[in-house]
């Protein structure tokens, strides 16, 4: 399927509205995330590879905050465990509708894919079924800070022994010089991908009240407090990272 280039912040906006996952964002989202998140394609594809290791027969695989279903598609390409079901969840109706279109197109290209259910819902209110894999791919950072521990606790309770949570997030850093340097390198990444100074500044303004990153240490401790026994960083590119948490 084709998608539009991201030009949402190319013209001056006054005031700059808070970032929302609406129809406008959905239309440009594949271009936006590829040009904004260092290593995103590698993270998505390798989540599928990792999932194939942890997925168990007769269990659910959850893609929480699925957006357009990139991770769900990777899960379906790689996981061979019998009688698994993918549950892809997002609270944006625009994302859910387009995700279903993308998955339908995937069905027409491949045979014997895992069944998938795409759900419009608040992941904080999900009734989790026994799961061998849960992914939060750049999702937790949009959940209110005070509700993150509760969500991770629910995920931990749903995960079966031998399963895993894969958590990908933008990071902040306690050391001010490290934080500033990695932010600047991230802006350089965006410039190299064609974003103007105006686009970078306006996107930053739009998202600063919506997305609240944590440090790697905060993520690790929160996961341990939720009951996870081991937290393994498996990927980092600049200030973006992905972790495997084992129940």
Secondary structure, DSSP 8 states (H G I E B T S, - for coil): -------TTSS--SS------SHHHHHHHHHHHHHHSTTHHHHHHHHHHHHHHH--TT-EEEEET-TTTHHHHHHHHH---TT-EEEEEES-HHHHHHHHHHHHHHHHH-SS--EEEEEES-GGG-----EEEEEEES-GGGS-HHHHHHHHHHHHHHEEEEEEEEEEEEB--SSHHHHHHHHHHHHHHHHHTT--HHHHHHHHHHHTTT---B-HHHHHHHHHHTT-SEEEEEEEETTEEEEEEE-
